[in-house]
Amino acid sequence: MQGRSESGPQLWDTAALVGHLVPAGSVYALLAEHRDVLFPDGMFTDLFPSGRGRPSLPGAVIASVLVLQTLQDYSDPEAVQAVRCDLRWKVACGLPIDHAGFHPTTLTVWRQRLRASGRPDRIFDAVRQVVAQTGVLKGKTRRALDSVVFDDAVATQDTITQLIAAMRRVRREVPGAAVVIAERCHSHDWDDPGKPRIVWDDKSARDALVSALVNDALIVVDAFTGTKLDESAEQALALLALVAGQDVEPADGSDGTDGRWRIARRVAPERVISVVDPQARHVHKTVHHRQDGFKGHVAVEPDTGLFTGADLTEAAGTDNHEAVVGLNLLAHDPDLSSVEDLEVLGDTAYGTGEARAGLTAAGHTPIIKPAPLRPAVEGGFTIDDFTVDELAGTVTCPNGLIRRLTAKRTATFGAGCRGCPLRQRCTTAKDGRSISLHPHDQVLRAARARWASNQHLRDTYRRHRPMVERSIAWLIGPKGRCRKLRYRGTAANAWWLRTRIAGLNLRRLLNLGLTRQPTGWALA
């Protein structure tokens, strides 16, 4: 049942005994004095619908622990150890000095109840209300968008390991699958979670194993296709089907019907890299920097460094692109409801034609660095050297040759390039130059021209970019220690991200002079 905060002082109250040792202006001191205002008991009533049973810990205590835990990047046992032994945590949570803490699974239960509730981000929302009361964002007409890569909490698995693990999961969770696997699937000892013992240097042995595992997986998938299953069983079967198809292709000389398979000589788009966390993905933050995990997306007010929104998504897929998620963060920012002309800062990842068009349609001003154009020939002409007439549907090359745009927005100059005096600066293709125009080509061209000619635009970007980078540094922690996630899946890690941001915003507000007045929160 719902736990309640005690109104009066307790015996051996830590704050009364050693509260003066906690630094003033710290998050510990703020929680010690105002945790019941920040996180009142009524804020968590819906998590405990029953009026019977053993009382849980008070919501203000758990919320304070969760905020401190994410700020310090502690595991559950480490957080409970801090509650037990760290006087600052005891003062912040209002606990007596002899309090022995609680079991680490208490934090797990609270997180699960919060995530399963209708308001999973209530801690983040409570801090957002503090920000709103201070008025620190009033009149602020800029937001900066950025993203950061977080490493997943699982190990990347190869194809064979994923096939075996997915089959074992189906055997556990799909009713009747254990019988089918025992009778018809003999490529592996399914009681053994490890890889089979084969001569791994022998290509034929590897191909034979891959073929056997894939065929067994297809047998199981076919056996239960169309069968009514619960959600867990459906997910297990769908994962097996995905793993059996994403990394393999028909062997040499096979059409895919004779049961001969091999590891594919390509990487599948949005490839699942682990059946333990099927939402983790390969991340290409840059061409040379590759990680496995998720992408965190944030919106920051660049004058104060306060986070105004955040989300965590899979690292691949068009719906998870920075520009798509960034615009969604702006659309759901309650502080922007009365802002008419918002300046949106972002790096080149946010400079897609769709994003620029969407920002302009919403009445915002994009201050986004355009992506550099790569000429087909080093030092030669770029696409901006070609004149596009959208009304006439034509493209004119630097030599004055005109071609019509096709329905797919391509223009091919072909034979017109023969004998052209500018060809060496234009193309090395033997069939001549061809170009493909983006659906928002006009928007992108205008953005590049505006960036090149408008010094004020570039100065604004450079002036505010350092605070955004500083906010990202706060987010990932000293030496990037918070890049490694502790949970699996986007939902759990998105909750962690927003809770950490709530703590960071509290700390930032304290640095800006946060105080509690009779009329509410204010900045000194």
HUKAFEN-V342841 format. One record per residue. N is the residue number from 1. RES is the residue in one letter. SS is DSSP state (helix for helix, strand for strand, loop for the rest). Layout:
n = <N/N>
res = <RES/RES>
ss = <SS/SS>
This chain:
n = <1/2/3/4/5/6/7/8/9/10/11/12/13/14/15/16/17/18/19/20/21/22/23/24/25/26/27/28/29/30/31/32/33/34/35/36/37/38/39/40/41/42/43/44/45/46/47/48/49/50/51/52/53/54/55/56/57/58/59/60/61/62/63/64/65/66/67/68/69/70/71/72/73/74/75/76/77/78/79/80/81/82/83/84/85/86/87/88/89/90/91/92/93/94/95/96/97/98/99/100/101/102/103/104/105/106/107/108/109/110/111/112/113/114/115/116/117/118/119/120/121/122/123/124/125/126/127/128/129/130/131/132/133/134/135/136/137/138/139/140/141/142/143/144/145/146/147/148/149/150/151/152/153/154/155/156/157/158/159/160/161/162/163/164/165/166/167/168/169/170/171/172/173/174/175/176/177/178/179/180/181/182/183/184/185/186/187/188/189/190/191/192/193/194/195/196/197/198/199/200/201/202/203/204/205/206/207/208/209/210/211/212/213/214/215/216/217/218/219/220/221/222/223/224/225/226/227/228/229/230/231/232/233/234/235/236/237/238/239/240/241/242/243/244/245/246/247/248/249/250/251/252/253/254/255/256/257/258/259/260/261/262/263/264/265/266/267/268/269/270/271/272/273/274/275/276/277/278/279/280/281/282/283/284/285/286/287/288/289/290/291/292/293/294/295/296/297/298/299/300/301/302/303/304/305/306/307/308/309/310/311/312/313/314/315/316/317/318/319/320/321/322/323/324/325/326/327/328/329/330/331/332/333/334/335/336/337/338/339/340/341/342/343/344/345/346/347/348/349/350/351/352/353/354/355/356/357/358/359/360/361/362/363/364/365/366/367/368/369/370/371/372/373/374/375/376/377/378/379/380/381/382/383/384/385/386/387/388/389/390/391/392/393/394/395/396/397/398/399/400/401/402/403/404/405/406/407/408/409/410/411/412/413/414/415/416/417/418/419/420/421/422/423/424/425/426/427/428/429/430/431/432/433/434/435/436/437/438/439/440/441/442/443/444/445/446/447/448/449/450/451/452/453/454/455/456/457/458/459/460/461/462/463/464/465/466/467/468/469/470/471/472/473/474/475/476/477/478/479/480/481/482/483/484/485/486/487/488/489/490/491/492/493/494/495/496/497/498/499/500/501/502/503/504/505/506/507/508/509/510/511/512/513/514/515/516/517/518/519/520/521/522/523/524>
res = <M/Q/G/R/S/E/S/G/P/Q/L/W/D/T/A/A/L/V/G/H/L/V/P/A/G/S/V/Y/A/L/L/A/E/H/R/D/V/L/F/P/D/G/M/F/T/D/L/F/P/S/G/R/G/R/P/S/L/P/G/A/V/I/A/S/V/L/V/L/Q/T/L/Q/D/Y/S/D/P/E/A/V/Q/A/V/R/C/D/L/R/W/K/V/A/C/G/L/P/I/D/H/A/G/F/H/P/T/T/L/T/V/W/R/Q/R/L/R/A/S/G/R/P/D/R/I/F/D/A/V/R/Q/V/V/A/Q/T/G/V/L/K/G/K/T/R/R/A/L/D/S/V/V/F/D/D/A/V/A/T/Q/D/T/I/T/Q/L/I/A/A/M/R/R/V/R/R/E/V/P/G/A/A/V/V/I/A/E/R/C/H/S/H/D/W/D/D/P/G/K/P/R/I/V/W/D/D/K/S/A/R/D/A/L/V/S/A/L/V/N/D/A/L/I/V/V/D/A/F/T/G/T/K/L/D/E/S/A/E/Q/A/L/A/L/L/A/L/V/A/G/Q/D/V/E/P/A/D/G/S/D/G/T/D/G/R/W/R/I/A/R/R/V/A/P/E/R/V/I/S/V/V/D/P/Q/A/R/H/V/H/K/T/V/H/H/R/Q/D/G/F/K/G/H/V/A/V/E/P/D/T/G/L/F/T/G/A/D/L/T/E/A/A/G/T/D/N/H/E/A/V/V/G/L/N/L/L/A/H/D/P/D/L/S/S/V/E/D/L/E/V/L/G/D/T/A/Y/G/T/G/E/A/R/A/G/L/T/A/A/G/H/T/P/I/I/K/P/A/P/L/R/P/A/V/E/G/G/F/T/I/D/D/F/T/V/D/E/L/A/G/T/V/T/C/P/N/G/L/I/R/R/L/T/A/K/R/T/A/T/F/G/A/G/C/R/G/C/P/L/R/Q/R/C/T/T/A/K/D/G/R/S/I/S/L/H/P/H/D/Q/V/L/R/A/A/R/A/R/W/A/S/N/Q/H/L/R/D/T/Y/R/R/H/R/P/M/V/E/R/S/I/A/W/L/I/G/P/K/G/R/C/R/K/L/R/Y/R/G/T/A/A/N/A/W/W/L/R/T/R/I/A/G/L/N/L/R/R/L/L/N/L/G/L/T/R/Q/P/T/G/W/A/L/A>
ss = <loop/loop/strand/loop/loop/loop/loop/loop/loop/loop/loop/loop/strand/helix/helix/helix/helix/helix/helix/helix/helix/loop/loop/loop/loop/loop/helix/helix/helix/helix/helix/helix/helix/helix/helix/helix/helix/helix/loop/loop/helix/helix/helix/helix/helix/helix/helix/loop/loop/loop/loop/loop/loop/loop/loop/loop/loop/strand/helix/helix/helix/helix/helix/helix/helix/helix/helix/helix/helix/helix/helix/helix/loop/loop/loop/helix/helix/helix/helix/helix/helix/helix/helix/helix/helix/loop/helix/helix/helix/helix/helix/helix/helix/loop/loop/strand/loop/loop/loop/loop/loop/loop/loop/loop/helix/helix/helix/helix/helix/helix/helix/helix/helix/helix/helix/helix/loop/loop/loop/loop/loop/helix/helix/helix/helix/helix/helix/helix/helix/helix/helix/helix/helix/helix/loop/loop/loop/loop/loop/loop/loop/strand/strand/strand/strand/strand/strand/strand/strand/strand/strand/loop/loop/loop/loop/loop/loop/loop/helix/helix/helix/helix/helix/helix/helix/helix/helix/helix/helix/helix/helix/helix/helix/loop/loop/loop/helix/helix/helix/helix/helix/helix/helix/helix/loop/loop/loop/loop/loop/loop/loop/loop/loop/loop/loop/loop/loop/loop/loop/loop/loop/loop/helix/helix/helix/helix/helix/helix/helix/helix/helix/helix/helix/helix/helix/helix/helix/helix/helix/helix/helix/helix/helix/helix/loop/loop/loop/loop/loop/loop/helix/helix/helix/helix/helix/helix/helix/helix/helix/helix/helix/helix/helix/helix/helix/helix/loop/strand/strand/strand/loop/loop/loop/loop/loop/loop/loop/loop/loop/loop/strand/strand/strand/loop/loop/loop/loop/loop/loop/loop/loop/loop/loop/loop/loop/loop/loop/loop/loop/loop/strand/strand/strand/strand/loop/loop/loop/loop/loop/strand/strand/strand/strand/strand/strand/strand/strand/strand/strand/strand/strand/loop/loop/loop/loop/strand/strand/strand/strand/strand/strand/strand/strand/strand/loop/loop/loop/helix/helix/helix/loop/helix/helix/helix/helix/helix/helix/helix/helix/helix/helix/loop/loop/helix/helix/helix/loop/loop/loop/loop/loop/loop/strand/strand/strand/strand/loop/helix/helix/helix/loop/loop/helix/helix/helix/helix/helix/helix/helix/helix/helix/loop/loop/loop/strand/strand/strand/strand/loop/loop/loop/loop/loop/loop/loop/loop/loop/loop/loop/loop/loop/loop/helix/helix/helix/loop/strand/strand/strand/loop/loop/loop/loop/strand/strand/strand/loop/loop/loop/loop/loop/strand/strand/strand/loop/loop/loop/loop/loop/strand/strand/strand/loop/helix/helix/helix/helix/loop/loop/loop/loop/loop/helix/helix/helix/loop/loop/loop/loop/loop/loop/loop/loop/strand/strand/strand/loop/loop/loop/loop/helix/helix/helix/helix/helix/helix/helix/helix/helix/helix/helix/helix/helix/loop/helix/helix/helix/helix/helix/helix/helix/helix/helix/helix/helix/helix/helix/helix/helix/helix/helix/helix/helix/helix/helix/helix/loop/helix/helix/helix/helix/helix/helix/strand/loop/loop/loop/loop/loop/helix/helix/helix/helix/helix/helix/helix/helix/helix/helix/helix/helix/helix/helix/helix/helix/helix/helix/helix/helix/helix/helix/loop/loop/strand/strand/strand/strand/loop/loop/strand/strand/strand/strand/loop>
